[in-house]
Amino acid sequence: MRIIRATNVLTGRPGEVIKDGEILIDGPAIVSVGPRGSAGEADDVLELDGHTVLPGLVDAHVHLGFDDKVDPLTRRSSESDQHLLLRMAENARKLVSAGVTTARDLGARNFLDLELRDAIEEGLTVGPHLVAATRPITITGGHCWYMGGEADDEPAIRRVARENLRAGADCLKVMASGGQMTPSAPPSWAQQYDTEQLRVVVEEAATRGKGVAAHAHAHAAIRSSVEAGVTTIEHCTFFTSSGHRYDPKLADLVAASGTYVCPTVHGAFERIRKVHGQEMLDAWLTCISAMREAGVRQIAGTDAGFAVGEVDNPTDGYVGGLEVFAMAGYGNAEIVELATVLAADACGLGEVTGSLDPGKRADLIAVAGDPLERIADLRNLALVLVSGRSVGQTDVDTVTASTG
Ligand SMILES: [Zn+2]
């Protein structure tokens, strides 16, 4: 048994703070959360004066199998699976070094994400708990086809979905619209699958109690994703051939459905703004703001691994993504909620992690300062526990590039 005491304990629910609080942990699980003295006695007591303890952060959208600099198409033929798996392990280590204790990997080739997920759970390597989608379902030559999930009609969609689930996928990813990064794919503003086809994916996942993440930039793809009943919409950029065009009626539909939206904002945002200019990013920020006003449930997820317009988006830039939510008008308490409780729920883990509650996994972080005052304090990590296991990585030297 171990007690962790801190000046502030945030449960994860909006604004809920226990001043001078403590958490009792037994192995991988939380036993109790309350004010000083509530946990009784324990041999191991950690006093964190001036610190805040909160649930481990959740990144609902990563690609550990990508490197920021190398074109995935070229590398597909040049990098072995063995080498790639080591790269993924390093990306997972960096992710946990930013305080991320759960991440959803939304696309990897050859089921390597499952190998990594299991190796982390066995303690062979350091990283967050992973929720793995394996091969994204996409049309022939469509967005990210090179990950092996091509399917054009209903029977083929069912087959790829079932194969992913048979291999051990925790959720399914479907490319409802086109996207950047794949030369042969339709553009972002074009739909790849209609509502009926998306429904097939949702149906297959639901029979195993799993959720579906739909990549959707285009208006029609966003609408179809809601109609089909997916769990999360990724990007949701309202993209057209002439840029972001926010549609309030469509946003109302998303809000009313309760579908989570992961707008995939990340630590590279400011650098992209410098390279590619203000206008497009401001338009996107306005969409995120407007979705907040409309009551859309947005969650944190960085799309880490994908370079955006040749700007790196490494896996440890997570807090930079939260700062973009602040730029879009979110308050710090809301940001903590969308980075913990809401993101965990969207990943299908609401019962297991995402808040500090008895019986949940001891996935938590401690930071110097108070993130409710300054979201940047989330960078001052003093402790990272993944299922009670200490995985602090702050002093590890690495040869791969990082962002703060
Ligand atoms: Zn992605």
Residues whose N, C-alpha, C, O or C-beta is under 5 A from the ligand:
A	BS01	ZN	D303
